[in-house]
Amino acid sequence: MAAVVLGAAHMVEQAREGQFTTAPLATAFGGFLLGTLPDLLEPATTPSHRATLHSVGALAVLGLAGWKLYQWEPEDATDQIIRWIGLVTAGAYAVHLFMDSQTPRGLPIL
């Protein structure tokens, strides 16, 4: 799901700028790879699953970090790559948490 959401968001952003490249495919692939990051950090097989890193608080921090990264206008190629990695990571993590929030167990506040 993260791959579809992030790839589509990147396509919309490119369309707003009048650009059409294959970059959204890389974003979708990054979303596919990073969409499971929360479960790697807090596996479902441990008692701490859906603790701090699977919480509404974590989602709020990710939202703020993602917004700041989105506003950042890097000047060189290295910073552009860092920005892209940060946005894809924050986006994939946020999509995962949103999907977890829709389950009967939901997400803890903190």
C-alpha positions, 0 to 999 in steps of 0.5 A, a space after each residue: 500500500 505504501 508503494 502505491 500511495 508514495 508513487 502516486 504522490 510523487 507523480 502528482 508532485 511532478 505533474 504540478 511542476 510540469 515534469 514527467 520522469 521515472 522517479 515515482 517508480 523509485 519512490 514506489 519501490 522505496 515505499 515497498 521496501 520501507 513499508 514494513 519498517 515499523 514491524 522490523 523495529 517492533 516485531 509482532 512477536 515481541 511484547 513491545 509490538 505497537 508500543 512507542 514506535 507504533 503510536 499516534 505520537 510517532 505518527 505526529 513526529 513523522 508528520 512534522 518531520 515529513 513536512 519539514 523535509 517537504 519544505 526543505 529546498 536542497 541545493 546540491 544532489 547529495 542533499 536532494 537524495 537525503 531529502 528524498 530518502 527522508 520523505 520516502 521513509 517518513 511516508 512509508 512509515 506513516 502509511 504503515 501506521 495509518 493502516 495499523 490504526 484501522 485494525 481493531 487493536 488500533 494504535 496507542 496514543 504514546 
